[in-house]
Amino acid sequence: MNVVKPEDIGVSSENVIKYIKALEKHNLSTHNLILSKGDKIFFEHYWEPFKQGDLHRMYSISKSFVSIAIGFLEQDGFISLDDKIINYFEDEFEAQLDENMRKQTIRDMLIMSTAKQDRNWFVAKSNDRVQYYFDNDNAFSRCPGLIFQYDSSGSFVLGALVERITKMPFMDYLHLKLFDKIGVSKEAYCLKCPGGHSWGDSGVLCTPLDLLKVARFVMNEGKWNEEQILNAEYLSKATSKQIDNNLSGYDDYDTQGYGYQFWMTYNNAYFFNGMGCQLAVCVPDKDLIMIYNGDNQGNDMAKKIIIDNFFELIANPAKVETDNNAYNNLENYIQGLTLSSAHGNSNSAFSDKISGVTYMIDKNPMGINRIKLTFCGKTGVFEYTNEKGDKAITFGMCKNEYGLFPQEGYSNNIGTVFEPNNYYRCAASAAWVEPQKLFIKVQIIDKYFGNLNITFGFKDDIISICMKKYAEGFLNEYNGFATGKAKA
């Protein structure tokens, strides 16, 4: 793809600045932003410490990749979308007697209209997630194909279907059928689930530019360099409304309908949609694609902010500015962009009173019995003892410090599976939000993303603590309230 200035394709650099400022105003945790029209990239930037070639976890964008793989299976005559899923998993279905589930089709699963409500496999920790899906013992079911209800595990099973038929990991299949032809990184891959299956509903890692190429292929309706690689009919249906998903009655960015693992949005557009704000928004009428990656788990408004402002300022601007200095202004502005950090004051006179003081903590959900905060100029250290021993997190004051999160054993290549000696990379920052209240923001920035927000309130020799975690399947030890007293 060619790199051009925004003005070269009729977009104002000033509007790009306004768009980024709208994201920064809300303190979104942005990792990268790419804007393209046709085969031209007119904006691309990575917020420090992220870089262009980094593999990035795409979460539920993985579902759209699975849909593409299903399209190839149908094209090559291996399946019909109206086949019942039981036809391919007869052994796993043996104990499942629910008639609605037994008549569920591949198409029902593609449009998120399955028979039973999804179960939390993170809590169950089953040793075979495929079997766990088909063993669903929920007493209530519904006729599939009629009502939308998000079913992430159904998407996972579709990925397992691809692997059962092709006898290879679904990302290897996509490399063979598509990725190698359009220039997707050889390193792009998918994490695994217990049972050996790819984590097809959430585990894909690829570069943001890889995602742009896949989105462009989809918006080209399966064509690349004049070669029709995947039939246009499948992708046309996949990216158009197949079922109503507006169960709330509100007209919003994500209530415009659902296709085959793609979300419909405003202006005849659609998007690949992943947790934390992994997004590829495709606007066929304008030939525009927006790639956004970040981690805004816990911020329910983040996707709306990103998508609504994109349409207002980039896709459908009221007017195009003609400032000759706008592009230089844009280039200068983005040089200072880094990963978001805690907002507030970097100093408080109160810090001297508590620095180095040990607090003994009453029994609490986190299992923490001791903490100590130490401040030294523009950085600090949060020390604590929990059930796994002594821990420490170094943080910057209103800026990030980078290191390893001290909890050992979170999942690595296989979801939910304890991994000895595995520690996630993290960014930690802090700010005084009141004279005697400190906020610490910890961001996990690894194969897995997550946020941990910690608030400390002080009065005399008493400390109160609130920990809130936003992460899928980990940081569970860091959620709840505690109180304690300075050690005499």
N, C-alpha and C positions, 0 to 999 in steps of 0.2 A: 504494500500500500504506500502511496505517496504522502508526504508530509507537506502541508500548505498552511498559510495563515488563515484565520477565520474569514477575513474580508475576501479572500480569493474564492470562497464559495457562498458569499452573500450573508455571512454572519458577522455581527459586530464583536470585536474584541472587548469593547466596553460591556457588552451584555454577558460575555463569558466571565469577566471580572465580577459583575453583579451576581451572577449565578454562584460563583465560588464564595463570595461574601455572604450570600444567603445561607450556604451550608455552614460557614465558619461562625456566623452570628448565633446559630443554634448549638454551637460546640459539638458538631457531629464528629465522630471519629472516622475520618476519611483516609483511605489508604492510597487510592488512585482514582483518576478521572480521565476518560478518553472520549472524545467527541469526533464523529466521522460522518462524512457525506459521500455516498458512492464509494469509490476506491481511494478516497482522500481522508487522511487524518488531519483535522484542523486544530485539535488541542489534545495534548497528552502530558500528564504530570503525575508524579509519585511523591506522596508526602513522606518525608524522612521519618523512619529509617527504611521505608519500602523502596524497591528499585525495579526497573523495567523487567528484568529477567526472572524475578522471583516467582516461584510457584505459589499460588494463593488458593486457600481453601474456598470452594465455591458453594458449599452447603447445598441447598435444594435446587440450585441451577443444575445439579447432577441429574435431576428428574428429566429436564429437557433433553439432556444428552441421552438418557435411556430411551426417551421417546424417539429420537433420531435412529437409534439402534433398532427399535421395534419397526420403524419404517423400512429399514433395509431388510429385515426378516420377512416382512409382508411382500416387499418388492421381489425378493428372490423366491417366493412361493413356499417358504417354510411354515408360515402361519396365515390364518385369517383373523382379522380383528374381532370377528364374531365367534371365534373358538372359545369354548369354556376353559377357564384356567385349570380346572380339574383334569383335563385331558393330558396335561403336561406334568402334573404332580399327583398322580394317583396314589402312590405310596404315602405321601405326606397327608393326603386327604382322608386316609382310611378311617380315622376316628371322628371326622367332622361330619355330623349328620344333618346339619342345618341346610334345608333345601334352598334357601336364598343364596347361601354361600356357594353351594354346589352348582348353581346355574350362573354364577358370576362370569362374565366374559372379559377378554383382554380389553375390549373397547370400554367396558364399564370401569375398568381400573385406570385406563388412560384419562378418562374424564372425571376421576375422583368421585365415582358414584357406586361405591361398593356396598356389600351387604351388612358388614359389621363395623362398629366403631373401632378405630385403631387402639391398640394397647401399648403401654409404655415398656418397651423392651430394655430401656436403660435400667429400670428398676428390677425387672424380671431376671436380667443377666442370664438368659437362656444360652445354652451351648450351641444352638442351631436356630438362627433367627427365621429361616424359612419355615421350619417345623413349627416354631412358636406362632407364626402368622396363621397357619392353617389349623392349629389347635385352639384358636380363639373360642373360649367357652362362654363368651357373653351370651346371656339368655335371650337377648333381644336382637332382632335383625330386621332388615327391610328388603324390599324387592330392589335389586341392583339396577342401575341405569336410569333412575328417575329423579333422585335428589342428590345434590352436591354435598359431600362432606369430606373435608381434607383427610386423606389417608396416606400418610408418608410410607408406611410399611407396605402398602399395596404397590407403590412405585418401586420399592426395594425388590419385591417379588418379580416385578416385570424385568428388572435387571438380572435377577437370578434365572428367569426364563431365557433371556438372551444367552446366558452362559451355559444353560443346560442344552440348548439347541446347537450352539456354535462350538462347544467344548473349549472355550477360552474365556479369559476375563473380558468383560464387556468393553473396557477401554482398549484392550488389544484388538478386539473386533472393530471398534471405531477407527483405530489407527489404520487397520487393513483396508477398511471400506471407504474411509473419508479423510481422516486427519493427515495422513502422509501426503495426500493429494493437495491439500489446501495449506500445508505448512504449519500445522500445529506442532508444538514442541514434542520431540521424542520422549522427553521426561514426564509429560503429562500422564497422570495415573489416578487410581482410585484406592482409597483405604479399604480395609476388609471388615467384615462382621464375623462374629462367632459362627462357625460352620463352614468357613472358607469362602463364602460368597462376597462379591464386591459390595461395598456400602453404596449402592447405586442411587439411593435417595438423598445422599448428603455428603459423600466422601470424595468427590472429584477435586483434584488439585491440578491447576494449569495456570499459565500466565494470563494476565488481563488481555494481552494481545491475542493469545490463543482464543479467548472467549469472543473477542471482536471478530476473528475470522469465522468462527462457527456461526455467530449471529449474522454475519454478512452472507454466508452460505445459505442459511435459512431464509433470509430476506430475498435472496436470489431465487427462491423456490427450488433449491436443490441443484443449481447450476454453478459451475466454477470454470472460468476460462473457456466458456462455450461448451463445456462437457456437462451433460445432464447426468449427475451422479446419483441423485435420489429423485424419484418421480415427484413432479410438482403437485399432483393431486393430494398425496399424503401430507406434504408440508402445508399446503393451503388449508386443509382441514385442521391440521394440528395447531395452526396459528389463527384460527377463527373460532368464533363462539360455537361450542358444541353442547354446552349446558349452562343454564343460568346459575350463577353463584352468589346472587344478591339475596341472602337470607335475612338481611337486616332491613332492607328497604331503603338504604342510603345510596345516593349516587356518588361514588368515590372512585379513586384510581384503581382499586382492586375489586370492584363489584360489577365490572362490565362484561363478565362471562369468563368461561374457562374452555380451553381447547384440549389438545392431547399433551398435558403436562406443560402447557404455556398459559399465562394469564393475559386476558384482554385488558386494555386500558383505553384512555381517551383517544379520539381522533383516528379510529380505525387502526390503532397501534396495539402492540402486544409486548410482553416482556418475560424474559427468563428471571426467576425470582428465588433468591436464596436468603436464608436467615442472616440477620445482622446487617442487611443491605448489600447483598451481592446481586447486582442488577445488570441486565443487558436490555435496554429499552429500544425497540425497533419501531420506527415510524415510516412505513412504506410510502405513504403519500408524499413525504418530504425526502425520502431516501436517506434518512438520518438514523444513526445508531449512537446510543450513549452507554458507555461501560462505566459502572461505579462499583468499587469494592471498598468495604470498610467493616467496622464492627460496632453497630449501634444497638446491640441487644439490650433490652430494657427500656428503650426509647420508642414508644408506640407510634410516635408521630414522624419518625425519621424518614421512612419510605415516602410518606406523603410529601414531606418537605422537599426531598430529592426529586421526585417525579413531577409534582405540581410546578415547582420552579423551573424545571427543565422545559416543560411545555410553554410556560409563560415567557421565559427569557431566551430560549434557544430555538425551540420548534415553532412557536407562534408569537414572535415578538411584535409589539405594537408598531415599532418602527426600527429601522436599522441605522445606528449612529454612524457618522462619517468622520470622526476625529482621526486625523492623520497620525497622532501620537498614541492612539489606543493600543496598537499591538505592542509597542515598546513599554507602555504602562502595564500591560498584561504580563510581559516577560519579567519585568521588574517585580511585580506584585507576587508572583508565584515563587520567587526565590526564597521567601521567608516562611513558606508553608511547611509545618512539621505536624506530626501526630498530635492530636488534641491532648490537653493536660488539664489538671484541676484548675478551676477558676476561683479567684479570691485574692486575699492578701498574702504576700510571701513572708511577711514579718508580723509578729505580735509580741508585745512586751511580756506577755504571759509565758512565752516559750522558755524563757530563762528559769521560770519557777518549776517547770515540770521536766526540763531536760535532764536525763539521767536518773529520774525517779522511777523506782520499781513499784508497780501496783499489783497487789494480789487480788485475783479475780474470783468472784463467787461462782458456784457451779452454773454452767450455761450450755446451750445447745452446741457450741463450737468446741467444747472441751478444752478451752484455753484457761490456764490457771495463773499466768503471769504475763505482764507486758511491761515494756519500757520504751520510751521515745527519747531519742537523742538528736539534738539539732547542732549543726556545724555549718554556719554560713548559708549557702544556697542548697544544701542537701541535709538529709536526716536519715535516721535508721529506726525502723519499727522492729523491735525484738519481742518475741513472745514464745511461750511454751505451750504446746498442745499435746495431744495423746501420742504424737509421733516424735516428740522431743523439742529441742530448742530450734527456733527459726528466726530469720532476720530478712527484712526487705529494705533495701536502700531506695529512697525516693528523692526527687528534686522538688524544690519549692517553686510551684507554678511552672515547672518544666519537667520533662521526663528524664529519669535515669533508667538505663537498660541493664537487665541482668536475667537471672533465672528465678522463677517462682519456687519457693523452698519446699513445697509439698512433693514428695517423691511418689512415683508409681502410677501417675495418670496414664491413660491409654496412649499408645503410639500408633502402630500400623493396624491394629485390630481394635475396633471400638469396644468399650466396656471392660477390656481385659487389662488387668494390672500389669504394669511394665516396670520391673525393678530398675533402679538407677536412671529413670527417665524424669527429666525436669523440663517444664515448658519455659520458653523465652517470655519475658514480660517487660512492660514499661510501667514505671510507678512515679506518681507525682502527688503533691500535697498542696493544700492552701488553707489559710485561716479564713473561715466563712463567718465567724464571729470572733470577738476578742478571746473567748475561752472555748472555741469549738474548732477542731481540726478535721479536715476532710482529706482522705487518701483515696486516690483513684489508681487501681491496678488493672492493667490491660494485658491479657494473655495474647501473644502475637506469635503463634506457632502453627503447626498443622491444625490445631484447634484454637478457636478464638473464644474469649470470655472476658467478662468485666467483674471486678470486685470493688464495691464501694464501701469504704469504712469511715464512719463518723465517730469522733471522740468528743464528749462533752465533759467539762471539768467544773467542779465547785468545791472549794476548800481542799480536803484530801480525798474527795470522792471522784471516781471516773465512771462514766457510762459509755457504752460502746454499742453501735449498731453496725452489723455487717449484712450487706445485701449482695448476693451473687447473681449474675446473669450469664449462665453457661449451660450447655447441653451435656449432662452426664458427668460433670466434674465440678469442683469447688463446693461440693455439698457440705464440707466441713466448715464452711465460712458463710453461714447464714443464720442470723438471729441477733438477740440482744444479750448484753452482759453488763454487770456492774462490779465495782471493786473499790479498794481503798489503798492509799499509799502505804507501803511497808514502813513500819515504825523503825 
